[in-house]
């Protein structure tokens, strides 16, 4: 018999979930039965729209605005999930910034702005979430990486370093918590149909201007489907892995 809501009774947090891949992940987890806390830093309207998508399908979700680079705010995000739903089973670290800057003129502040959101934010949220997952007897952490973290890219040293760092963090968490029921994996999108700000740069700043062997851009829902799969009971033997969703554009 097919279980239509395999994540029923589970609670998830998705950071950076006001739009694009984050919104698709929230929707996929909610459709599978999870209650989801939708995090954004300042985009309340976008986060509320994500919640509306979930509610329209009969799912449960709520908004919690928080800057995940701030230790207290990251802790508050986790605390809100516990206070509202009573547990935490899934953490998806999707929050990220993508900007361009020539390396020789990159300031320390510019470097830290990017690495702070992508890498420090994942660290702070995972550290705050783990005690609750451990008390529940297990949990799932999924970090959303980036293809340039594996291929490199011009004008994006800060982005590349942050995304590559997520791979290392994933492996470290997977090994340290494997025997205590926690899985950690990194999902790496390729070129996906998303709305990007001008500061993210164009195809000239990163690989992917050309079409991959599957000759189209990916859809956010295709990334979300893999994240959802990693959260299922059937996926408990998958940990420490970096899994690419890129149509064959990058073959490690």
C-alpha positions as CSV (number, residue, x, y, z in Angstrom):
1,X,0.0,0.0,0.0
2,X,1.4,3.4,-0.9
3,X,1.8,5.8,2.0
4,X,0.7,9.2,0.6
5,X,2.0,11.2,3.6
6,X,5.2,9.5,4.7
7,X,6.4,12.5,6.7
8,X,3.2,12.8,8.7
9,X,4.0,13.8,12.3
10,X,7.4,15.2,11.3
11,X,8.5,18.8,11.7
12,X,10.9,20.6,9.3
13,X,12.6,23.9,9.1
14,X,13.7,25.2,5.7
15,X,15.9,28.3,5.7
16,X,15.8,30.8,2.8
17,X,12.3,29.6,1.8
18,X,10.6,32.7,0.6
19,X,10.9,31.7,-3.1
20,X,12.6,29.5,-5.7
21,X,14.2,26.2,-4.5
22,X,13.4,26.9,-0.8
23,X,9.7,27.3,-1.6
24,X,9.7,24.1,-3.6
25,X,11.3,22.2,-0.8
26,X,8.7,23.5,1.7
27,X,5.9,22.5,-0.6
28,X,7.4,19.0,-1.2
29,X,7.9,18.3,2.5
30,X,4.4,19.7,3.4
31,X,2.7,17.6,0.7
32,X,4.5,14.6,2.3
33,X,2.8,15.4,5.6
34,X,5.4,17.4,7.5
35,X,4.7,20.6,9.3
36,X,7.2,23.2,8.1
37,X,8.6,26.4,9.5
38,X,9.3,28.7,6.6
39,X,12.4,30.9,7.3
40,X,13.4,34.1,5.5
41,X,15.6,37.0,6.7
42,X,13.3,39.9,5.7
43,X,11.0,38.8,2.9
44,X,7.8,38.3,4.9
45,X,5.6,38.7,1.8
46,X,7.5,35.9,0.0
47,X,7.5,33.7,3.0
48,X,3.7,34.2,3.5
49,X,3.2,33.3,-0.2
50,X,5.1,30.1,0.5
51,X,2.8,29.3,3.4
52,X,-0.2,30.1,1.2
53,X,1.0,27.5,-1.3
54,X,1.1,24.9,1.5
55,X,-2.2,25.9,3.0
56,X,-3.9,25.6,-0.4
57,X,-3.0,22.0,-0.5
58,X,-4.1,21.3,3.0
59,X,-0.6,21.4,4.6
60,X,0.7,23.0,7.7
61,X,3.4,25.8,7.7
62,X,4.2,29.0,9.5
63,X,6.6,31.9,8.9
64,X,9.5,32.7,11.1
65,X,11.7,35.6,10.0
66,X,15.3,35.3,11.3
67,X,18.8,36.2,10.2
68,X,20.6,32.9,10.4
69,X,24.0,34.6,10.7
70,X,23.0,35.9,14.1
71,X,23.5,33.2,16.8
72,X,20.4,34.3,18.9
73,X,18.2,34.5,15.8
74,X,19.2,31.1,14.6
75,X,18.5,29.7,18.1
76,X,15.1,31.5,18.1
77,X,14.2,29.9,14.8
78,X,14.7,26.4,16.2
79,X,13.0,27.4,19.5
80,X,9.9,28.6,17.5
81,X,9.6,25.2,15.8
82,X,9.7,23.4,19.2
83,X,7.3,25.8,20.8
84,X,4.8,25.5,18.0
85,X,5.0,21.9,17.0
86,X,6.8,20.2,19.9
87,X,9.6,18.5,18.0
88,X,12.1,18.9,15.1
89,X,13.0,16.2,12.7
90,X,14.3,17.9,9.5
91,X,16.6,20.8,8.9
92,X,17.2,22.1,5.4
93,X,19.9,24.7,5.2
94,X,19.0,26.5,2.0
95,X,19.7,30.2,2.9
96,X,22.5,31.6,0.7
97,X,23.7,34.8,-1.0
98,X,25.2,34.9,-4.5
99,X,27.1,38.0,-5.4
100,X,30.0,38.7,-7.7
101,X,33.3,40.5,-6.9
102,X,36.8,40.4,-8.3
103,X,39.0,38.5,-5.8
104,X,41.7,41.2,-5.7
105,X,39.3,43.9,-4.7
106,X,37.1,41.7,-2.4
107,X,36.9,43.1,1.1
108,X,36.8,41.0,4.2
109,X,33.2,42.3,4.8
110,X,32.2,41.1,1.4
111,X,33.7,37.7,2.0
112,X,32.0,37.4,5.4
113,X,28.7,38.5,4.1
114,X,28.5,35.5,1.8
115,X,30.2,32.9,4.0
116,X,28.2,34.1,6.9
117,X,24.8,33.3,5.4
118,X,25.7,30.1,3.6
119,X,28.2,28.4,6.0
120,X,27.9,30.1,9.4
121,X,24.1,30.0,9.1
122,X,24.2,26.3,8.4
123,X,26.5,25.8,11.4
124,X,24.4,27.8,13.8
125,X,21.1,26.2,12.7
126,X,22.5,22.7,12.8
127,X,24.1,23.2,16.2
128,X,20.8,24.5,17.6
129,X,18.7,21.8,16.0
130,X,20.8,18.7,16.9
131,X,19.8,18.5,20.6
132,X,16.2,18.3,19.7
133,X,16.8,15.7,16.9
134,X,18.9,13.6,19.3
135,X,16.1,13.7,21.9
136,X,13.7,12.5,19.3
137,X,16.0,9.6,18.5
138,X,17.1,10.8,15.1
139,X,16.8,13.4,12.4
140,X,17.7,14.6,8.9
141,X,20.0,17.5,7.9
142,X,20.1,18.5,4.2
143,X,22.5,21.2,3.1
144,X,21.9,22.9,-0.2
145,X,25.2,23.2,-2.0
146,X,26.2,24.8,-5.3
147,X,27.8,23.4,-8.5
148,X,30.5,26.2,-8.4
149,X,31.7,24.7,-5.1
150,X,32.9,21.8,-7.2
151,X,33.9,23.5,-10.5
152,X,35.1,26.9,-9.3
153,X,34.0,30.2,-10.9
154,X,35.3,33.6,-11.7
155,X,34.3,36.5,-9.5
156,X,32.8,34.2,-6.9
157,X,35.6,33.1,-4.6
158,X,33.4,33.8,-1.5
159,X,30.4,31.8,-2.9
160,X,32.6,28.9,-4.1
161,X,34.4,28.7,-0.7
162,X,31.1,28.8,1.2
163,X,29.5,26.1,-0.9
164,X,32.5,23.9,-0.8
165,X,32.6,24.3,3.0
166,X,29.0,22.9,3.2
167,X,30.3,19.7,1.7
168,X,32.9,19.4,4.5
169,X,30.3,20.3,7.1
170,X,28.0,17.6,5.7
171,X,30.7,14.9,6.0
172,X,31.7,15.9,9.5
173,X,28.1,15.8,10.8
174,X,27.4,12.5,9.0
175,X,30.3,10.8,10.7
176,X,29.9,12.4,14.1
177,X,26.2,11.6,14.4
178,X,25.7,8.5,12.4
179,X,25.5,6.2,15.4
180,X,22.9,8.5,17.0
181,X,20.4,8.4,14.2
182,X,21.2,11.7,12.4
183,X,21.8,11.7,8.6
184,X,23.4,14.6,6.8
185,X,23.6,15.0,3.1
186,X,24.3,17.8,0.6
187,X,22.1,18.4,-2.4
188,X,23.8,20.4,-5.2
189,X,21.5,22.0,-7.8
190,X,22.8,22.7,-11.3
191,X,21.3,25.5,-13.4
192,X,17.8,25.8,-12.2
193,X,14.9,28.0,-13.4
194,X,14.8,30.5,-10.6
195,X,14.3,34.2,-10.2
196,X,17.7,35.7,-9.4
197,X,18.7,39.2,-8.3
198,X,21.0,41.3,-10.4
199,X,23.8,40.9,-7.8
200,X,23.9,37.2,-8.5
201,X,25.5,37.8,-11.8
202,X,24.9,36.1,-15.1
203,X,26.1,33.0,-16.9
204,X,29.4,34.6,-17.6
205,X,30.3,34.4,-13.9
206,X,29.7,30.7,-13.5
207,X,29.6,27.5,-15.4
208,X,26.2,26.6,-16.8
209,X,25.5,29.2,-19.5
210,X,25.2,26.3,-21.9
211,X,22.6,23.5,-21.7
212,X,23.6,20.2,-20.0
213,X,23.3,16.8,-21.6
214,X,19.6,16.9,-20.6
215,X,19.0,20.0,-22.7
216,X,17.1,22.3,-20.4
217,X,17.4,24.0,-17.1
218,X,16.2,22.1,-14.1
219,X,13.0,23.0,-12.1
220,X,13.0,23.8,-8.4
221,X,10.6,20.9,-7.9
222,X,13.3,18.5,-9.1
223,X,15.7,19.6,-6.5
224,X,12.9,19.4,-3.9
225,X,12.1,15.9,-4.8
226,X,15.6,14.7,-3.9
227,X,15.5,16.6,-0.6
228,X,12.1,15.0,0.2
229,X,13.5,11.5,-0.6
230,X,16.4,12.0,1.8
231,X,14.0,12.8,4.6
232,X,12.1,9.5,4.2
233,X,12.5,6.5,6.5
234,X,13.6,4.5,3.4
235,X,16.7,6.8,3.1
236,X,18.2,6.3,6.5
237,X,21.2,4.5,5.1
238,X,22.2,7.5,3.0
239,X,24.5,9.9,4.8
240,X,27.5,12.0,4.1
241,X,26.8,12.1,0.4
242,X,26.9,15.0,-2.1
243,X,24.1,14.5,-4.6
244,X,23.9,16.5,-7.8
245,X,20.8,17.6,-9.6
246,X,22.1,19.1,-12.8
247,X,21.0,17.2,-15.9
248,X,24.5,15.7,-16.4
249,X,26.2,19.1,-16.5
250,X,28.7,18.1,-13.8
251,X,29.8,14.5,-13.5
252,X,32.0,14.0,-10.4
